[in-house]
Structures are given as C-alpha cells and as structure tokens.
C-alpha cells in the first residue's frame, strides 16, 4: 500500500471518528439546546394522533438518549375520552415516548415510534370496557407497551373487584400480517396467565382471543364474529386437564343463547338463555363421566362460597344434571339452583341409585376450625328391594321390608372418608341404632354398616 492511499484511509477514519463524537455530543446536549416546555401542546396533540389516547402532562418533558432516543414525561394522565368529568384511566410518572433520531435533529414531533408506560396503575371501571373495545376495533395506533403495572377493575361504585399485576402488555399492529394484537402477560386471582387478542384487517368482523393459564393448565380459545350491534356470535373452546368444553354463544337483540355443539364428546354440556333487560337467565348444565367427589369438592363448593360482587344483579335458575357418574352406586342426579338478590340457594337435589331408587337430599356447607364441611340430610326411597339386597349383600327377605332410609352425611372437603349418622329405617323414630355414628372408608365398609342397621 503506497503512502497516498494510507493517508486517505487515515483521513477517512479520523473523519468518521469526528462525526461519531460530534453526533454523540449533539444527542447528549439536546436537552440543553432545546426547550421541550414550549412544545408540550404539540407533543400532547401528536401523542393523541399516534396512539389514539389523550395525554395531559402536568410536569416537565425531557429528552433521554438511552437506551433508545425518547421523551420522558415525568407526570402524565391518560384517557380514552377527552373529558374532564371522567376519572383518569392512567396516572403515571414514567411515560416514555420513543422518537426517531432524525426527528430529534429536525425537532419534529409529528411521528412517534412507540410509547411505554412503566410501574403505574390502570384504573378501569366496568363502564370503561366499552371504550376499550372501541379502541381495539376502531382505532389505528402505534405500538403501546406497559411494563410492571397493576390493573384495578372497579364497579360503578368505584369499589375494587379485581387487582391484576401485569408483567407486560403489548398492543400494536403488524403491518406485514395486517394483524392487530393485544397481548397481556400477567396474574389474576393468583393465577399466571397469557392473553392474546388478535384481529386481522382483511377480516374485520372476526377476532380471536386465546388465554393460557399455567397452573392449573387451562387453555381458552374464543372466535368472535360481529355481524351488527344487535347480533354477533362466539365459538368458545376450553381445555382443562382431560376435559374439552365447546360452546356456541349467540347474541341477538338483548338475548344470549348458549349451547353445546358436540354433546356426545364433551363432559359439561350447557343450554341456557340469558335475557339482558331485565337481567335474568334459565339454564341447564349436564355433567357426565365425572367422580361425585370431584363435583362436590370443585364445583358445588364454589357455587356456595361465592363473591357477591361477581353476581351483581344476576337472577335466574340453573338446573344441573349428572349422568353416568364414576361411582358404583350413584349414577345420575340433579340439582336446582336459584340465584336471586346476590344469594345462591340449592332449592332441590335428587340422586338416583342404579336400579335401586332415589335419594332426596338437602345440601349445605360450613366452616369448622378452618376446614370446610359438607352436610347432607338424606331420604333414600327404595323402589327395587331385590337390587338393593344385591348391592348391599343382605337377604332379600330383610330388604323386602325396607321402603325408606333416612340418614345424615358429613364429609370434610378434600377427604375421601365420610360419616353417616342419625340413621332411621322406615321412619322408625325408636330405632336404637339412630344414635350410632358410622365411619365410611369404602364401599365394603358401607355395606357392612348397612347390614348392621338392618339386622
């Protein structure tokens, strides 16, 4: 390499170094060289233009070069509606507005790249959900990111009904796929979840929403089709352990109809009609191929110990039927549940014993020293004494005389053993064995106790 070429390379390297140093110094000196206070109104106006959210800053706006060039708004309130009467949706002291480097040099604030809100609270009233939905479906916005925030959902009385810590929310449009995504990575009721709402602009009336819960493992997949403001439908699929639930939901002029499209292959089948004005529902739920212990511990318990705020002004009747239960004696049954004035009441319960008869029962739960206990008052009516004799291994002559057995059953939730007491045969109030307590561990144990009662 001759000396002239070497000098050219050296000159170019020196020039590049000067440019890099000068650019870096310029970027670092921008906060001093430029008065952002004079541009507050322009920044607020263009924030709304880029993100379709109204910004009101009440403190200084500064420029930060790292990790990416951005404007930092140290005190801001954000709303979906431009109205001073509404409470702020978000109050934050950490709002970053990312901007291209060339726009920083040009001192232009027309085009923002994205915005990020960190370590802030989102106060969402149930009445705000309509505006959030409108933003999802009708607004074209630049990327909006939330990090390490908390969502407070409040009812119309401003009472908190849900607190959800959020690790991250990503809300943006992919220009290549033409998908709008709203992704949440957070926690609700102590459960970690990931929620992904998606809508493609080539099919604007259809949206998809997937929710994944890690522990317990639950997957929910909803496909929503909007026809008009008075009519739309939803196809929902829920996968929980070995169960796969599928439902078709049709909204038509303030009436919601829910049905199960594949009743033969699903364990929880629902047929329900919900009237919105006034709010009232009638429904039937059929539960198949489940253990009765699982139904009591996981389903009935949650019906009895409920949160009044989640019921609201819901009123109606739910009929629950059990079919092909995983139990040697109990195969079918039904419950009638009345929901009225924030109360849930079991109004009727009947359980069928395979080929033997049926049990009319009253069910209640209560807490005892931290344990939740199930108590049932039962009346067994025997229709077929021969099958009764076979099932409990007693003589048919003795079984023939028995028409009815009354008994109480107690069981701690989560345990398999249970207690039977206050046993009376054929309404015999003088039965000496009615004062005895029988501990039942298995079916053989139960047969033994039945023989003692009858002998």
VENBEL-V925381 format. One record per residue. OMEGA is omega in degrees with one decimal (none if undefined). NEAR is the number of other C-alpha atoms within 12 Angstrom. Layout:
omega=OMEGA near=NEAR
omega=OMEGA near=NEAR
//
This chain:
omega=-179.0 near=8
omega=-173.2 near=8
omega=-179.0 near=9
omega=179.3 near=10
omega=179.6 near=11
omega=178.7 near=12
omega=178.5 near=13
omega=-180.0 near=14
omega=179.3 near=15
omega=-179.7 near=14
omega=-179.9 near=14
omega=180.0 near=14
omega=178.8 near=14
omega=-179.8 near=14
omega=178.1 near=14
omega=179.1 near=14
omega=179.5 near=14
omega=-179.9 near=15
omega=179.7 near=14
omega=179.9 near=14
omega=-179.0 near=15
omega=179.8 near=14
omega=180.0 near=19
omega=179.1 near=18
omega=179.5 near=16
omega=179.4 near=20
omega=-178.5 near=28
omega=-177.6 near=22
omega=-177.9 near=20
omega=178.4 near=25
omega=-179.9 near=25
omega=-174.4 near=15
omega=-172.1 near=16
omega=-179.9 near=21
omega=-177.8 near=16
omega=-179.7 near=27
omega=-179.3 near=22
omega=-176.8 near=14
omega=-175.8 near=21
omega=-177.9 near=25
omega=179.3 near=20
omega=179.5 near=23
omega=179.7 near=35
omega=-179.3 near=33
omega=-177.5 near=23
omega=172.1 near=28
omega=177.2 near=38
omega=-179.5 near=30
omega=-176.1 near=21
omega=-172.4 near=29
omega=179.7 near=36
omega=175.3 near=29
omega=-177.8 near=33
omega=-177.9 near=28
omega=173.5 near=37
omega=-178.5 near=36
omega=-178.9 near=31
omega=177.5 near=19
omega=-174.6 near=19
omega=173.4 near=24
omega=-176.9 near=32
omega=178.9 near=33
omega=177.3 near=34
omega=-176.7 near=27
omega=-173.4 near=26
omega=-4.0 near=16
omega=172.6 near=11
omega=-179.5 near=21
omega=-180.0 near=29
omega=172.5 near=31
omega=179.2 near=40
omega=175.6 near=34
omega=-170.2 near=36
omega=177.2 near=25
omega=-174.4 near=23
omega=171.7 near=31
omega=-176.2 near=34
omega=179.8 near=36
omega=174.6 near=33
omega=179.9 near=31
omega=178.8 near=25
omega=-178.0 near=20
omega=179.6 near=16
omega=-178.3 near=15
omega=-177.7 near=9
omega=172.5 near=18
omega=-178.9 near=22
omega=176.4 near=26
omega=-178.3 near=36
omega=167.7 near=35
omega=-174.4 near=31
omega=173.6 near=33
omega=-177.7 near=25
omega=177.8 near=31
omega=178.6 near=38
omega=176.4 near=37
omega=-177.1 near=42
omega=-173.2 near=37
omega=-178.8 near=35
omega=-176.9 near=23
omega=-179.8 near=28
omega=178.2 near=17
omega=175.1 near=19
omega=178.7 near=32
omega=-178.0 near=22
omega=-177.5 near=14
omega=179.9 near=25
omega=-178.8 near=19
omega=-179.4 near=31
omega=-174.1 near=26
omega=175.0 near=28
omega=-179.3 near=34
omega=-179.2 near=29
omega=175.6 near=30
omega=-179.6 near=37
omega=178.4 near=35
omega=-175.4 near=38
omega=172.3 near=29
omega=-176.9 near=24
omega=178.1 near=31
omega=174.9 near=28
omega=179.8 near=34
omega=-175.4 near=33
omega=172.8 near=34
omega=179.1 near=27
omega=177.9 near=22
omega=178.8 near=20
omega=-174.7 near=26
omega=178.0 near=19
omega=179.2 near=16
omega=177.0 near=22
omega=178.0 near=23
omega=179.3 near=17
omega=178.6 near=15
omega=179.7 near=23
omega=-171.7 near=30
omega=-169.3 near=27
omega=-173.6 near=17
omega=173.3 near=24
omega=-171.8 near=26
omega=171.7 near=31
omega=-176.7 near=31
omega=177.3 near=31
omega=-177.0 near=34
omega=171.7 near=33
omega=177.6 near=35
omega=175.3 near=30
omega=-179.8 near=24
omega=174.9 near=30
omega=176.6 near=31
omega=174.3 near=32
omega=176.7 near=26
omega=-175.5 near=28
omega=175.5 near=25
omega=-177.1 near=21
omega=177.4 near=16
omega=179.5 near=13
omega=176.0 near=17
omega=-179.0 near=16
omega=178.0 near=20
omega=178.0 near=25
omega=172.3 near=25
omega=-177.3 near=23
omega=173.6 near=29
omega=-176.0 near=29
omega=175.3 near=33
omega=178.7 near=27
omega=168.7 near=30
omega=176.3 near=33
omega=-175.1 near=30
omega=-175.5 near=35
omega=-179.4 near=34
omega=175.0 near=28
omega=-174.3 near=20
omega=-179.0 near=16
omega=-179.3 near=10
omega=-177.5 near=15
omega=176.5 near=17
omega=170.5 near=26
omega=-175.9 near=36
omega=173.9 near=33
omega=-171.8 near=34
omega=179.7 near=32
omega=172.4 near=36
omega=-172.3 near=31
omega=-174.8 near=31
omega=176.5 near=28
omega=-178.2 near=25
omega=179.6 near=14
omega=-178.6 near=16
omega=175.2 near=21
omega=-177.8 near=23
omega=171.7 near=30
omega=-178.2 near=30
omega=-178.2 near=32
omega=175.1 near=31
omega=-175.3 near=33
omega=176.0 near=34
omega=-179.8 near=33
omega=-175.8 near=22
omega=173.5 near=23
omega=176.8 near=14
omega=-168.5 near=19
omega=-178.1 near=20
omega=-178.2 near=23
omega=175.4 near=26
omega=-179.7 near=32
omega=179.7 near=30
omega=178.8 near=29
omega=177.1 near=29
omega=176.7 near=32
omega=176.2 near=29
omega=-171.0 near=28
omega=-175.5 near=21
omega=5.3 near=17
omega=-176.7 near=14
omega=179.6 near=19
omega=176.1 near=25
omega=179.7 near=28
omega=-179.5 near=29
omega=-178.1 near=29
omega=172.7 near=30
omega=-172.6 near=29
omega=177.3 near=28
omega=-178.5 near=25
omega=178.3 near=23
omega=171.7 near=19
omega=-174.3 near=13
omega=179.5 near=13
omega=-176.6 near=14
omega=172.8 near=20
omega=179.7 near=25
omega=-176.6 near=29
omega=172.7 near=30
omega=-174.4 near=30
omega=177.1 near=28
omega=-178.7 near=30
omega=178.1 near=29
omega=179.4 near=25
omega=-175.7 near=23
omega=-178.6 near=14
omega=-176.3 near=16
omega=174.7 near=22
omega=-176.0 near=24
omega=178.8 near=33
omega=-178.6 near=32
omega=171.2 near=32
omega=-177.8 near=30
omega=-178.4 near=29
omega=175.0 near=30
omega=-177.6 near=28
omega=174.3 near=22
omega=175.6 near=18
omega=174.3 near=20
omega=178.3 near=24
omega=175.8 near=28
omega=179.7 near=29
omega=-179.7 near=29
omega=177.2 near=30
omega=-175.0 near=30
omega=-174.9 near=20
omega=-171.4 near=18
omega=-176.5 near=21
omega=-173.3 near=17
omega=179.2 near=17
omega=-175.3 near=27
omega=-179.7 near=31
omega=-177.5 near=35
omega=-172.9 near=32
omega=170.2 near=30
omega=-173.6 near=30
omega=175.7 near=29
omega=-177.3 near=27
omega=175.5 near=29
omega=-174.0 near=23
omega=-177.6 near=20
omega=-12.3 near=14
omega=-174.5 near=13
omega=-179.3 near=21
omega=179.7 near=26
omega=170.2 near=29
omega=-176.0 near=28
omega=175.7 near=29
omega=178.5 near=28
omega=178.3 near=32
omega=179.6 near=32
omega=-175.4 near=35
omega=169.7 near=31
omega=179.2 near=26
omega=173.9 near=28
omega=-178.2 near=25
omega=177.2 near=27
omega=179.2 near=24
omega=178.9 near=22
omega=-179.2 near=30
omega=-173.0 near=30
omega=-172.3 near=25
omega=-173.5 near=17
omega=-177.5 near=21
omega=-179.5 near=27
omega=-179.5 near=27
omega=176.7 near=17
omega=-176.1 near=30
omega=179.4 near=28
omega=-172.2 near=23
omega=176.3 near=18
omega=-177.6 near=15
omega=-178.2 near=18
omega=179.9 near=20
omega=178.6 near=19
omega=179.7 near=22
omega=-179.6 near=21
omega=-179.8 near=19
omega=176.6 near=26
omega=177.7 near=26
omega=-178.2 near=29
omega=176.0 near=27
omega=176.4 near=32
omega=-179.1 near=30
omega=178.2 near=35
omega=177.2 near=33
omega=-177.2 near=33
omega=176.8 near=29
omega=-179.6 near=24
omega=-179.9 near=28
omega=-177.6 near=20
omega=-176.1 near=24
omega=-177.6 near=20
omega=-174.6 near=29
omega=-175.6 near=29
omega=-177.4 near=29
omega=176.6 near=33
omega=177.2 near=32
omega=177.0 near=30
omega=171.9 near=34
omega=-176.7 near=29
omega=178.7 near=30
omega=175.6 near=26
omega=-176.7 near=29
omega=176.8 near=22
omega=177.1 near=17
omega=176.0 near=21
omega=174.2 near=25
omega=-174.4 near=29
omega=173.5 near=28
omega=-174.4 near=28
omega=-179.9 near=23
omega=178.0 near=25
omega=-179.2 near=29
omega=-179.6 near=31
omega=179.6 near=34
omega=171.2 near=31
omega=-173.2 near=29
omega=175.0 near=26
omega=-176.5 near=23
omega=-176.8 near=29
omega=-177.9 near=30
omega=179.0 near=30
omega=166.7 near=34
omega=-172.4 near=28
omega=171.5 near=29
omega=-173.3 near=27
omega=174.7 near=32
omega=176.8 near=29
omega=170.7 near=28
omega=-178.5 near=20
omega=-179.3 near=17
omega=179.7 near=14
omega=178.1 near=8
omega=177.9 near=9
omega=176.7 near=14
omega=-174.2 near=23
omega=173.9 near=28
omega=176.3 near=32
omega=176.2 near=27
omega=172.5 near=30
omega=-167.1 near=27
omega=176.1 near=30
omega=-178.8 near=29
omega=176.6 near=30
omega=-174.9 near=28
omega=178.5 near=29
omega=-177.2 near=24
omega=-174.4 near=24
omega=179.1 near=27
omega=177.5 near=24
omega=176.0 near=22
omega=179.1 near=35
omega=179.3 near=26
omega=-174.8 near=22
omega=-175.2 near=28
omega=171.8 near=28
omega=176.1 near=25
omega=-178.0 near=25
omega=-178.8 near=21
omega=178.8 near=20
omega=177.4 near=16
omega=-178.4 near=23
omega=-177.1 near=31
omega=-176.9 near=21
omega=-174.1 near=21
omega=178.3 near=32
omega=-172.6 near=26
omega=174.2 near=29
omega=175.7 near=36
omega=-179.6 near=33
omega=174.2 near=36
omega=-180.0 near=31
omega=177.1 near=29
omega=-178.1 near=31
omega=172.3 near=31
omega=-179.4 near=26
omega=-179.2 near=28
omega=178.6 near=18
omega=-179.3 near=19
omega=179.3 near=21
omega=175.1 near=22
omega=-176.1 near=27
omega=172.0 near=28
omega=179.3 near=33
omega=-178.8 near=29
omega=-177.9 near=29
omega=177.7 near=34
omega=-179.1 near=30
omega=178.8 near=32
omega=178.0 near=24
omega=178.7 near=19
omega=-177.2 near=20
omega=-177.7 near=16
omega=179.6 near=13
omega=-176.5 near=19
omega=-176.0 near=18
omega=179.7 near=24
omega=-179.0 near=25
omega=-178.6 near=17
omega=177.8 near=19
omega=-176.6 near=21
omega=177.4 near=29
omega=-175.9 near=23
omega=179.8 near=23
omega=-178.7 near=18
omega=-175.6 near=18
omega=178.1 near=21
omega=176.8 near=16
omega=179.4 near=20
omega=178.8 near=24
omega=180.0 near=24
omega=179.9 near=21
omega=179.2 near=27
omega=178.4 near=34
omega=178.7 near=25
omega=-178.9 near=22
omega=-174.3 near=33
omega=-178.7 near=32
omega=none near=18
//
